[in-house]
Amino acid sequence: MEGVDIAMVDRLIRTAILISVCVSLSGCKVGQRVIEHLPPRGAADEVIYATDFESPVWYWELGAAKAPMNTMTVDADPQNKFKPFDGKALRIAIPKGSHKGLAELSFYFDDQIGSEPEEIYFRYYLWFGNDWKTVTGGKLPGIVGTYGRAGWGGRRANGKNGWSARGLFSTTTDDGKVQIGVYSYHADMKGKVGSAWEWTNGKRGLLRRNQWYCIEQYVKLNTPGKNNGVVRGWVDGKPAFVKKDIRFRDVPSSKIERVWLEVYLGGSKTAAKDHHLYIDDVVISRKYIGPRPRK
């Protein structure tokens, strides 16, 4: 439609859904339902969002009217050797012949808290299913400021138009291991595709299938124009990655727009068969979160 600001329409739709959610829940507060899952050092005012996927409408708080395509909440999946972490988890499928697993689902900071931060922590639990055997790598959830302009899909970042620091996964090895890391579009990137920064400290970013891992990512934006942006990663509470010389942006208006809950198989080849992974206990916080104790 000529003359229509698609990004503005999308934001208005998300806002309307969020308003209806809060009215229907009579005074809801984002993230308050699973505060007890945080380590003792976590304080309620530090946590911005949290979900354990126990609610049948968990997606409402993210501004979605229905559950995303290719997802299902499950507490058992024995055919894929899945074991729940604690109650239900979100199962995400990349169907045979497709690239997309989880796509259009994000926590938008301005919509949710009225401002965009410049540093944030994001934690979730991750389980690669027994059928996870990809022949290419792809994207995992992460932290971005794309603003519908740049930072994904070959849309090169130039310091003014957007940036991203999504998670990544590599091709599955013959013995069933998956290397994870960060896939970033930044102002110093070469070419049209992002930089792949694997989490190699102590080999902690090399994950096995059929096992839960606590994945935590931290992004601190750089002073505009300077190479002092930071990305950190932890696996099960242990440092797995740090990079402290990133130039994400050259303008102060470019901030942390959202946490993008994405799972996507990259490259030109589609999935040769169905692949499944599972996530649980998602938390976004102003402070380090860390693993939670198992019940």
N, C-alpha and C positions, 0 to 999 in steps of 0.2 A: 504493500500500500504506500503510494508516494506521499511523502511528507510526514509519515508516522514514525516517531521515535520508538523503535522496537524495544530498546533497553528500558525506556521509561515505562512502557506498557507492561513489560515483564516485572518490573519492580512494583508497580501498582497492584498487579495480581498477587505477588508474594505478600505485600502488605495487607491486602484484604484477607488473605488466608490467615495470617498471623493474628489479626484483630479478631476474626471469628473464633480462632482457637482459644485465645485468652478469655473471650466472653463465655464460651462454652465450658471452659474449665474454671470459671469464676475466680479470677485473680491469680492465674498461674505465674510462676517465676521460672524462667528457663534454667534448667539444670538442677533445680532444687531436689528432684525426686531421688537422685542417686548420690547425693553428697556423702552419704555414709560409706561409699565405696572408696573414698579418697584416703590416702595415708594421713596420720594424725597431724602432720604439719600443714595440710591443706585447710584453708579457711573458706567459708561460704562466699565471701565477697571476692575471692580470687578466681573462683570457678565461673566461667561465662556460660558454658553449656556442657551437659552430660546426658548420655542415654545408655541404657543397657538392653534396649530392644524388647523389653518385657511388655510395654504398652502396645495394644493392637494398632494404635494410630501414632506410633513413634515419629513418623515423618511429618506430622502436623507442625511441630515446633521448628522444622526447617522450611516451612512455607510451602510444602507440597500438599496437594489435595488428595493424592492417592499414593500407594506404595510404588516405588520406582520399578520399571521393567527389569526383569531378570533377577529379582530379589524375592526372598521369602524368609520369615523368621522361623527358626527351627530349634528344637532342643534335642534332636536326635537325627542322625543320618548314617545308620550303620553300614549301608552299602558302600559309602565313601570313607569308612573308618573314622568318621567325625565323632569327637567326644566334646560335649559342651563344657565351656569354662565355668559358667554359673548361670543356670537357667537357659534362656533363649539367646541365640546369636543371629546375626544377619547373614544368610547364605547368598552369595553373589555368583551367578553363572555367566560365563562367556559361552554362548551356544555355538555349536558346530556351524561353521560358515559365516561367523560374525567376528567383529572386533570388539563390540561393546559389551561390557559387563554392567557396571554402574556408571551412569553418565551425568545427567542433569540434576545433581543434588548437592547443595552447598549451604554452609552457614555464613550468611552475609552479615558482617558486623554492624554496618550502618543501620540495616533494617532491625536488627535484634537489640542493639545497645545504644544506638544513636550516634556512634562515632567509629572511626577506623583506627586500630592501634598501629604501632610501629614495631612492636615485638610481641610474640605470642608463643605459647607452648600448645602442642597438639599430641594427644596420646590415644592409641587404640590397640586392641588385641587382635592378632592376625594368626590364622590357621590356613595353610595351603592344603587342600583336600588331596586324597589319594589319587584322584584322576588329574591332578595338576601336572601336566607334562607339555609345556608350551615349546614351540620350535622357534619363537621369537620372544623378545622382551616386550615390556609395556609399562603402563602407568599405574600407580597406586595413589591413595589419598595424600593430599599435601596442602600447602599454604600458598596462596596466590594473590596477585593484584592485577588481573588481566583487563578488567573494565570493558570487556567486549571488544577490545581493540588489538591486543598483542599478548604474547606469552604462551601460545599453544598453537598446534596445527600448522607450523611453518610461518606463523606471524611473528616475525623477528622483533625482539625488544630493542629499543634504542635509547632507553633512559627516560623517555617522556611518555611513552604510549602504554606501558604495562610491563609486567614481569611475572615469573612463577618459580616455585620450588616444590614441585609435585614429587611424590614418591615414585620409585621405579622398581621393576623386577626384571631379571635377566632370563635368558633361555634356561629352562630346567636342565640340569646335568643328568647324565645317564644313571647316576646313583641317587637321583631324586632331590637334589639340593637347588635352592633358588637364591641368587645373590640379589640383595635389595640395596637401595641408595636413594639419591635425590636427582631429579631431572629438572634442570633449571634453564629458563630463559632470562638472560641478564644483559646489561648494557655492553659488556665486553665479549659477548658470545661471537663465535666465528660461524659464518654461514647462516642458513635459515632454520637449522634444527638446534635444539637445546644442548647444554653440556650435561654429560652423565657423570655424576660423582658417586662412586660406589662406597658403601660403608665397609671399610676393610680393617679397621682397628681391631686387633685380636681375632680377626675372622668372624666377628660377631654378627655381621650382616649377611653371612652365608647360612640360610635357614633350611631346615629339613621339612619335608611334608609331614602331615599328621602329628603336628605339635603346635601348642600355643606359644606365641611370643608377644611380649609387651613392646610395642614400637612407639617411640616418642621422638618428636621433631620440634626444634626451636628455630625460629627465624627472627632476627633483629635487622631491620632495614638500615642501610648505610646513611650517613650524612649525605644529603644530595650532592652528587658530583665526586664523592670520595670513595675509595676502595676500602671501606671498613664495615661492610655488611657481614652478618654472621649467620651460618647455618650449623646447628649441632644435631646429632642423632644419638639415641640410646636404644639398646636392645636389652630387655629384661633389667633395666636400671643401670646398665654398664655402658660407658662411652664407646660408641662405635664409629663416630665421625665428627670432625670439626673443620670448618673452613671460615676464615675471618678476614678475607680480603675481597669481598664481593661488591661490585657496583650494580645494584639492582636498579637505581633510579638517579636521575639528575634534577628532578623537580620535587618539591615538598608535597605536592598534591597527590603523588603516587604513594599509597600506603598499603596496608594489609586489608584487602577488600573482603576476603572470604577464606574459609577452609573448604576445599573442594574434595568431596567424597567421591572420587573417581576410580574406576577400575577399567582399564582399556588395553587391549592387545595391539601393540604397535606393528609397524612394518607393513609390507604389501600383502602378506599371507594372512588369511583368516584362520580361525581355529579349526584344526583338523578333526576335533571331537569336542564334546562338552567339557569345560573346565570349571571347577568350583573352588572358591575360597570363602572364608568365613571371617567376620569381624565382630567384635564385642567391646563393651565398656569404653565408648568414645568419650573423651573429655577434652575441652578447650579451656585453657586457664592462663592467667597472667603470671603464674609461678610454676616452677617445675612440679610435675605431678608424680611420676614414678610408678612402679608396679603396685598393685593392690594385693593384700593378702588373700590367699585362697581360703574358701570356707571348708 
